[in-house]
Amino acid sequence: MASAAAFKPNIIFIYADDLGMGMLGCYGQEIVKTPNIDRLASQGIMFTRCYSSQYCCPARASLLMGVHDSHSHSYTQTAGALVITAERKGWSNEQLEEKAARAARIKAAEGEVFLPELLKKAGYVTGQFGKLEWGFTTWHGELKRHGWDRYVGYMDHQRAHGFYPSFLWKDGERLPLKGNTHADGGKTPEDYSPGATEKRRGNREGKVTYAPDVMLAETLRFMEENQNKPMFIFFSTNLPHGPVDIPPEENTYAGSPSIRQAYGNASGTNRECAGAAEEYASMVDKLDRQVGAIVDQVRKLGLDKRTIIIFSSDNGHELYYRTDKAAAAGPTATEASWTAPGNCWMFSAAAAAALGQTTPWPIWPD
């Protein structure tokens, strides 16, 4: 018992962004392949009664503080877009820090405790990589207050809807991303009129460095640099949140007959959603490959015997169709009616019935 108490396993918490369980093979997905996540499931424990908020801000707060998000008067959030404004107006880091702290609606009380803070006190080196937490805008002082030794990613959740920001944040300093010129991260318009997806996909101006690649590389570097210490890593990627965007060469599901078939009988502009659905599926594929890279790094460093890996999502609501005969026949009249103009739907009549779901879930909330 004494030796067990002294043992501190590495903890890697992979937190996907807007990923529903229906997109994973281990939960019944049959078209989009997620072998790395499925392998984790087969070697560990799967949960089917794990609940979260429908929005990222309260879900992440709940995770970090260990409380639910239904306390009286508790649902509030710091407004986003402050980093976008800072870049457009040329604010210094100090100016942004001051304005963010002043604008924050969520401020930690003196006695409140955060997950990384606890682990740091227990002797862990803590690192967060991805969509950095707390409200829709955070700042360096707040991240340090919560217990993070190192961090790389977005401090503005609205900016995190774009995958090509001109810079990310690394320990309070700006980390430039080569070739990126968009203050808003290159957020793509949610336009599904005829030909819009193809036109948007082809426009790569100011979009050179894909932020999720940088955040993964920083995660792997952190693991290597701290391999001899107990580590707590929070890989809070912004994959596969929409609006969808992925490097064209990684759009692995482009032209997928199965995905296209789901929209073949949809009315009006919803047929154009097929292209966006292909990209969303490819973003899930990208996420799965990043999970594989993290697991490979654990093994490469010889840490597999003393590392706990947890995979979850802040929220998610999409189901995907299956490869059975009913799915191959295309959507029924009821399913087709789910595709209201301006929304994309991923669904499976069989999966929905199995879960007692009678109404569709969108790919992402507006």
N, C-alpha and C positions, 0 to 999 in steps of 0.2 A: 504493500500500500504506500509506503514511503517513497519508493522509486516511482510509482505511478503518479504521485502527487507532484514530484519534481519534474516529470516529463511534460514538456510544452510542445504539442504538435503544431506544425504550421497550419494556418487556416486560410484557405483561398475561397472567397465568396464571390462567385460570378453572378452578376445581377443584370439580366437582359432588360431591355426597354421596350415595353408594349409588345410582349411576346406571349401569345396564348398557348395553353397546353396542347391545343389541337394542331399546332404546327410542328410538333415533335413526334418522331417515329415511335418512341417508347410509349406515347399516349395514343397511338392509333393513326398517325399521319402515314399515308402510303405513297405520296407523290414526291414531296420535298424530303430529301434524304438528310438525316442528322446523325450520322454514325458515331461521332465523337461524344455527343450528349447522350445518345442511346447507350453507349458503352459505360458511361458513368452510372446510368440508371441500372444497368444489368449487374454492375459490381457493387451497388450500394442499396439505398432505400428510396422508394418512390412515394410521394405524397399525393393523395387525390382529394384531400380536405384541407387545403391550405388557402387561406383567404387574405385578400389585400384590398386596399382602396382602389377605386377606378382611375385615380390620377396619380402621377408620379410623385408629386410633392408630399402629400401626406403619407404615401406608402413608404417613401424613403425615410421620413421623419420617424415613423413607427418602428422601422427596422433599427435605426440608430439609437432610439431611446427606449425601446422595449415597452412602449405603451400603444394602445389602440388609438384610432383617429376619431373617436366619437365622443370625446369629452365635450362638455358644454362650452360653447364659444371658442372651441379649439381650432376650427378650420379657418385658417388664414394663411396667407402666403406673401412673401416678398415679391414684388413685381419683377418681371423679367425685362430683357432688352437693354439693361443698363450698360453692359459691355459693348453692345452694338453702338449705342449712343456715344460711349467713351471713345471708340475708335473713330467715329465720324467727326467728333468734335476735337479730337486730339488731346484728350485728357491724359495726364500722367498717371502712373500707377497710384501715387499718393492721393491724387484727386479722386480717382475712382474708388479707392478704399474708403475715403471719407464720406463720399456720397452714398456708397452702398451701405455703410454702417448707419448713416442717418435715415436712409429709406427703409431699413429692415423692419418688417412687421413681426417677425419671429426672432426673439432674442433669448438666448439661454439664460435662465436664472442661475444664481450662484450655486445652488445645491443640485442642479440638474446634472445627470451623468450620461455620458455617451459611450457607445460600444467601443470605439477605438481608444477612448480615454481609459476605460477599464483594462483593456488588453495592454495598453502601454504601461500602465501601473504594474501589470503582472509580468513585465519584462519583455514584451513583444515590440518589435519594430513595425510600425504601421504605415501602410501606403494605400492611397486611393487613386484609381486611374479610370477616367471616363467622364461621365456626367456628374460633376461635383455637387455635393449635397447642400441642402438647406434653402428652402424657398425656391424661387426661380432665379435669384441672384445671390451669390455668396461672395466672400472676400477672404483674403489671406488670414486676417486676424481671427475670423470665425472658424476657419478650417483648423487652425492651430489650437483654438479653444476646445474643439471637439476631440483632439488627440491625434491628429495626423502628423507623422514625422515627415512624410513625403507625399506629394500629389502631382498629378499631371492630368489636365483635361479642360473642360468647359466650366466656367463659373457663372454662366448665364444659360438657363434652360431653354430660352427661346432661341438663342444662338445655336444651341445643340441640335436644333431641328435642321440645321445645315451641316453638311459633312465635309465642307471645304473652307473652314475659317482661315483667315490670314495668320492667326496665331492661336496657340493654346496657352494655358497657364502651367508653369512648372515652379512649384515652391515659391510663389509670389512674384515670379518674373515671367515675361512674355517669351514664349517659345515659338519663333516664326516657322511657318510651314511654307516651304519653297513653292513658288508659282501660284499661290492662292491670293486672291485680291478682294474677296467679298467680306464686308464687315458683318453681314448677317450669316456668314458661313456658307453662302451659296444656296440658301434654302430654295427648293424648287416649287413652282406654283402648282397647286392642286387643280389642274385644268385637264379635263378628260374629253374635250371636244375632238372631233375627227382629226387625227394626225398630230394632236398636241403632245402625246407621249413620245413619239418618235422625234419630233422637233426638239423637245426639251432634252431628250437623251443625247442628241447630237451636238448640243451646244455645251462645249467644255471650256469656254473662255474663263480664265481665272480659276480653273479647277484642275489642279495638278496633284496635290498631295492629299490623300484620303485620310482624314483625321483618325479613324479607328485603327489604321495601320500604325500610326505614330504612338497611339496610346498602348497598343499591344507591345510594340518594341520597348517602350519605357517600362512596362510591366515585367517583361522578360529580363531586362537589364537590372531592375530592382531585385528580382529573385536571385540573379547571379551574384550581385554585390552583397547580399545579406544572407546567403545560403548557410552560413554558420551561426545564424541567430534565429530564434523563433520569430516567424513572420505572420502578420495578419495583413492580407491583401484583399482589398475591395475593388474588384474589376467591374466597375459600374458603367459598362459600355452604353452608347446611344443606339446600338443596333438592336432590333431592326425598326426603330421608330420611323414614322413617316414625317413629312412627305418623302416618298422613296427616292433614293439616289444611290447609285453604286457605279464604280468604274465600268465602262462598257465591256472591257475585256473580262470582267468578273460577273457579267450578267449571264450566269450559267443556265438559267431557265428561259432565256429569250426564245420566243417562238414555240414554247412548249405546247404540244397538241392537247395535253390534258388540261392545262390551265386555260388555253384558248377555248376549249370546248365548254367550259363552265359559263362562258359569257356569250356563246354562240347564239343563244335565243333571247338574250337580254334586250330590253327595249331601249331605243334612243341612244344617247351617248354612252350608255353603260358598256357597250361593246368595247369601247376604248379603254375601259378599266383593265382589260386583259393585260395590256402592256405594263401597267403599273403593278398588277398582281405578279407578273413575271419577275419584276425587279424586287418586289417585296420577298418573294420566295428566294431570290438570289442573295438578299441580305441575310435571310435566315441561314442559308448555306455558308455565307461568309462568317457569321457568328459561330456556327458549328466548327468551322476550320480554326477559328481563333481559340475556341475551347480546346481543340486538339493540340494547338501550339503550346498552350499553357501546361497541359498534361504532359506533353513531350518534354518540356523544360523541367518539370518536376522529376521525371525519370532520368533525364540527362544529368541533373545535378545530384542524383542519388537520394532524393528526398521522398520517394514514394512510400517508404515504410513509416514516415512520420509526418504525413500531410493529410489533412482533411479538406476535401473539395466539396463545396456546396453550390448547386446551380438553382437559380430561381429567377423570377421576373417581377418587376414592380407592379405590373398589371397586364392584363391581356384578355382578349375577347374573341379572337378569330378561330373559326373552325375551318378545316380544309376538306374538300371533297375527297372521296376515296376512289380506288381504281376498280370498284365492283361494277356490275352491269348497269345498275341504276345510275351511277355517276357517269358512265360512258354514254348513256342515252341523253345526257344534258339535263339542265334544270327543268323541273316541273313548272306548271303555271304558278303554283304557290311560291316556289323558290325564285322564279323570275320576278315576281312582284316584290321580293325583298330588295331588289336593286333600284332604289330610289335615285333620281338624278342627283349627281354630285357626290355620291358615295360609292365606294367599292366594297363588295362583300365577298368573303370566302366562307363557304358553307358546305355542309354535308347533311343531307336529309337523314341518313342512317345514324351518323354521329350525333346529330341534334336530338333525334328521338331517344337515343341511348342515354343522353344526359338530361332528358326531360326538357330540352330547349325548344320552344315553339316560335321564337322570333330570332332574327339574325343578329350577329354582332359585326360591327364595322371593323375594317383593318386597323384604323386608329381614330380617336376622337378628334373632332375639328378643333 
